Amino acid sequence: FCLVSALLLGAVSSQFSPDPSSPSTFISDEGPCRIYNFGLSADCQGRQLDFVPWRQLPVTLESIDLSYNGLHVISAADFQNLPLLRILLLQFNNITHIANEAFKNNPLLEHLNIFNNSLHEIPASPLTSLLNLKELFMSNNLYRHATLADSFSKLVRLKVLSLGGPLVMGLKKNDFQPLKNIQLQAFAIKCSSNLSYYEPGSLEVIHTKQMGFDMAIDQRPNALHHMLRDLANKTLSAIQFRNLFEFTYYMGDEDIFLNLKDIIASQLIFHRGKFNENLLKMALLNLQVTPIKRLRLQYIDFARSPTFVDSGAGSSITELSLDNLDLWYISNPDVLRFDWRFTWFKKIKQLSIQYVYFSSVPCDSWAEMEGVELLDVSNNRLNDDVLYNKRCNYKGFMPNLLTFNLSTNELTSLEDISSLIKQFRKLQVLDLSNNKLGSAKQSRHCVWTQNITRFIAHHNYFSSEAFHCLPTTVSYLDLSDCNMDQLDLTYFKKATNLKILLLSGNKIKFIPSKWESPSLQFLALDGNSFGLISKASFQHMSQLSRLRAGNNPYHCTCELHAFVQDTITIGKVNLTDWPLNYRCYHPEPFLNTLISKYFPGKVACDIRLVIIISVATTAIVILIFVLICYIFDLPWYTKATYQIIQAKYRAHKENLAGDVGNFNYHAFISYSHSDADWVRDQLLPCLENNKNPYRLCIHERDFMPGKWIIDNIIENIESSRKVIFVLSRHFVNSEWCNYELYFAQQRAMGKTFSDVILVVKEPIDPSSLPSKYCKLKKMLSTKTYLEWPQQVNQQPFFWAQLRSVLGKPTMTREGTNSIRSRNSSGRFSVVEEKIPEVNKPLEGNKTDIQKSYYQTERGGQRIKIVLTEDKSANSTNVPDNI
C-alpha cells in the first residue's frame, strides 16, 4: 500500500511504536502499562482502560500507546506531567470529548492518532497549542462536517492529515481553507457511503503529494468530475479511490473519468468497490492519454456489463502504456479480457496478476503481452494444464520477458514449464517457489532458454534425480526447503556459472567430499541434517567466500573443531551466521553447547600423539602379557589343553561303543618314578592284597600297549572312580605327574574335587611350588589331605583313613589293558620287535619282575617296546618322560 492506503486505515501509527518486547529496555510492568525503552516509552495497548493511568506514567515519557482501550474522555490532567511527549496513540477507543487544555503541556508532540473514535466535533481547541504537530490522524469519527477551524493554519509543520467520517455527507469549498499555505505529504478524506454533495473547488487549496478518497459516489457519480478537476495541474505521486462505487455498478453513459486526462500523477489505485466493463473501459481510455504510469485494481468486485457490445472490430484499448499494472484479488477472472481481448496488456512493462484464480490461459494472451518485461502470476492455484497448452505454438512469444514469477501455485512438471519458456529468449529470472515440483517422473527431459541466470524454486519437493532437469546456466539457485536428502554432484560440475547456492531447510545428511563447484561464492546449508563438516568438505570450491551452515545437528569432533579454527583463523570463508547458530548435538554431554566454546583435548585431536600413545600402550600390554605368561606358565596350560582335546577326539573316534557309565578301577595312582618303590611295596599291597581288594591303576602295569601315553593317562583317569596323587618333591619335578594332575583337574571340573585324594608322602611347602601348580596350591590350602606318617605305629590308621576315603570296594568292569610280569634278573631290558596281537595280560612274578609295554611307530612300522625292571638294582635307567 502507498501512504494514503495506510492513512485511510489508520495503520501508519504502528511505525512509531517502539518494540516493547525488548528485554534490554524493560523498566517496569507494574500497573496497567508497561514502561520500557529506558523510561521513554509506555505500552498501554489493549488493557481495557477507561481512563488514562497518569499517576503511573513517568515524566520522561516520549511515547505512549493507549490504543484499543475503552477511553471516553481525555482530561486536562491526563498528560500535563509529560512535557517531553512526542508520540500519542489513542486510536480505536470510544473518546467523545477532549478537554481544551488536554495537550497544553505537550508542546513537543509531533504525532497524534485519534482515528476511529466517537468525537462529534473536530477538536480544534485542544490542538491549538501543538505547533510542532507533524502527523494528525482523526478520521473515522462522528463528525457531521469536515470544516477546519482557522487555528489549523498555525500547524505549519503538518505533513500528514486524515479526517472525516461516515456522517460527513459532503464537502464544501471553504472546508479546507486553513490548509492553503501548508505543504502536505499525504491527505485523506472520508465521507459518507451516500455522498450528498460536493462543491466544486473543495480540494483546490490542498497541496499534497498523495491524495486518498474514502467515499462512495453511487448517488452522485458526477461528483467525480469535480474532484478530478480540483486535482488538475497538481503533481501527485499517488491517488487512491476507496469504495468508489460501493453498492451499485455504474450503468451511465457519461464518461465520469473524462477529467483524468488532466491529472499529473504517478500512480492510480482503485481499492474495493464495484467495476463493470463499461466503467473499466472509461478509466482505461482516459489513462491512455495521461502521464500516469502505474495502475492498481485491488479487491475489486468485477462484473460483465449487460449492455456491453463486442463489435468485433478489435479492442479500443490499444495505447495503454504503463510501467506497472497490478490486478490483485479481483472477484472475477474475466477482468483479464474484459473486452474479450488481451490487447490492453500489449504495452505493459510489469504485469502482476495475483489472487484472480483464472482457469485458462488462451494462446492469444501470450501473443498480446509482447511488451511485458516482468510477469507475475503467483498465488493463482495454477496447474500444469492451465499454464501450458501443448496445442499452442509459443515461438516468438514474450520477446521482452526478463522475469517470470510462477510462485505459490500448484505446478508439478518441470518438463512442461521448460517447454513453455524455452521460447522466451530473454528470460533471466524464473521464480517457481511454493509449488509441487521436483518429482523424478516429471523431471526427465527439460530444455531451457540459455539466458536464465536466477532460478528460484524453494519450498518444493525435489529429488536428486530432478537435478538433471535444472538449467545449468544459472548464477543464482535457490532450492531451500525442498525436502532433499542428497545432491546430484554431476549437476554442479556442469553449472560452471553458479555463484550463489541456497540449500537451507532441507534434509541433507552429509556433505559429499568430492563436491565440485569452481565458481561458487556463497553457499547456504543451514537447517539441514548433517552433523559432520571438515576442511575437506569444500576443498573443491576455490571461490567460496561466504558460508551459512548453522542450525545443524553437529557432532562436536576434532574435525569440526579443526574446520572452525581454520576457517576463523585464515578468514578465507566467512561464516555469516557464526557463532549463535552453531551448537553441538552430539555427544550428549555437549548438547546445545556453542561450538565456539567447544575445545577438545590436544591428545584427542593430534593424530601423531595418538599414534605414539597407542604404540606405547600396545607395547606395554604385550610386555605385561608376556610377563604373565612367564609367571603363570600359560604356554604349558595351552599345550596341555590342546593335547587333552586331541586325546578326547581320538577316544571319541576309537571308543564310541565303550560303556562310559562304569569304572574299570577304584583309583588311579599318580606318582613319581622315584616314589615307585613306596607305591609297589606299601600302597598296592595294603589296598589290593586284602579281603576286599581295590582295583588300582598304575602306569607301569595297566597302560594299554600301543597307545599314546597321553591317551593312556586320560583314558585311565576317566575310567577310575578316584585319583590318588602321591605328593613329594619328586612329584613336583615330574613332567608326567604334572600332566596327570592337570587332567585330573579337568575331569574334576565336570564332576567334583572329592574324587581327588592327596597323599603327602613327605612334607611340601605350598608356597615353594611353581606357578603352574596353582590348583595344587589351592587344594593343599583348602582341602584335607592324608599325610604318610613316618612312625610305624601310626601307619595302620593312615591305611584306615585312605580306605574310608576310597569307600567300600565294589565290582568294577574287568580290565583288558593290564600286563603284569617281572623277570628274575630284576633289570629293565628294551627289545625292539614287531608287535604281535595282544590278547591278554602276561602272567609273571608279581613281586619280583614288572614289565611295561608301550607302542609306537617308526618308519611306518608298528614297534613294541618292552621294559623290565630288576628290583635288586639300585636304580633304573628309564627317564620319567619315556
Secondary structure as UniProt FT lines:
FT   HELIX           3..9
FT   HELIX           12..16
FT   TURN            20..21
FT   HELIX           23..25
FT   STRAND          34..36
FT   TURN            37..40
FT   STRAND          41..43
FT   TURN            45..46
FT   TURN            54..56
FT   TURN            59..60
FT   STRAND          63..65
FT   STRAND          73..74
FT   TURN            76..77
FT   TURN            80..81
FT   TURN            83..84
FT   STRAND          87..89
FT   STRAND          97..98
FT   TURN            100..105
FT   TURN            107..108
FT   STRAND          111..113
FT   HELIX           124..127
FT   TURN            128..129
FT   TURN            131..132
FT   STRAND          135..137
FT   HELIX           150..154
FT   TURN            156..157
FT   STRAND          160..164
FT   TURN            166..167
FT   STRAND          170..171
FT   TURN            173..176
FT   HELIX           177..179
FT   TURN            180..181
FT   STRAND          186..190
FT   STRAND          197..198
FT   TURN            200..205
FT   STRAND          210..214
FT   TURN            221..222
FT   HELIX           223..230
FT   TURN            231..233
FT   STRAND          235..242
FT   TURN            256..257
FT   HELIX           258..262
FT   STRAND          264..271
FT   STRAND          274..276
FT   HELIX           277..287
FT   TURN            288..289
FT   STRAND          294..298
FT   STRAND          301..303
FT   TURN            306..307
FT   STRAND          321..328
FT   HELIX           333..337
FT   TURN            338..339
FT   HELIX           343..345
FT   STRAND          347..354
FT   HELIX           363..368
FT   TURN            370..371
FT   STRAND          374..376
FT   HELIX           384..387
FT   TURN            390..391
FT   TURN            395..396
FT   TURN            399..400
FT   STRAND          403..405
FT   HELIX           414..421
FT   TURN            422..423
FT   TURN            425..426
FT   STRAND          429..431
FT   TURN            441..442
FT   TURN            450..451
FT   STRAND          454..456
FT   HELIX           464..469
FT   STRAND          476..478
FT   TURN            480..481
FT   HELIX           489..494
FT   TURN            496..497
FT   STRAND          500..502
FT   TURN            504..505
FT   TURN            513..514
FT   TURN            518..519
FT   STRAND          522..524
FT   TURN            526..527
FT   HELIX           535..538
FT   TURN            539..540
FT   TURN            542..543
FT   STRAND          546..548
FT   STRAND          554..555
FT   HELIX           558..570
FT   STRAND          574..575
FT   TURN            576..581
FT   STRAND          583..586
FT   HELIX           588..590
FT   TURN            591..592
FT   HELIX           595..597
FT   HELIX           602..605
FT   HELIX           607..632
FT   HELIX           634..654
FT   TURN            656..657
FT   TURN            660..661
FT   STRAND          665..670
FT   HELIX           673..675
FT   HELIX           676..678
FT   HELIX           679..683
FT   HELIX           684..688
FT   STRAND          696..697
FT   HELIX           699..702
FT   TURN            705..706
FT   HELIX           709..718
FT   STRAND          720..727
FT   HELIX           729..733
FT   HELIX           735..750
FT   HELIX           753..755
FT   STRAND          756..760
FT   HELIX           766..768
FT   HELIX           771..773
FT   HELIX           774..782
FT   STRAND          786..787
FT   HELIX           792..794
FT   HELIX           795..806
FT   TURN            824..825
FT   STRAND          832..834
FT   TURN            846..848
FT   STRAND          849..858
FT   TURN            859..860
FT   STRAND          861..870
FT   TURN            871..872
FT   TURN            880..881
//
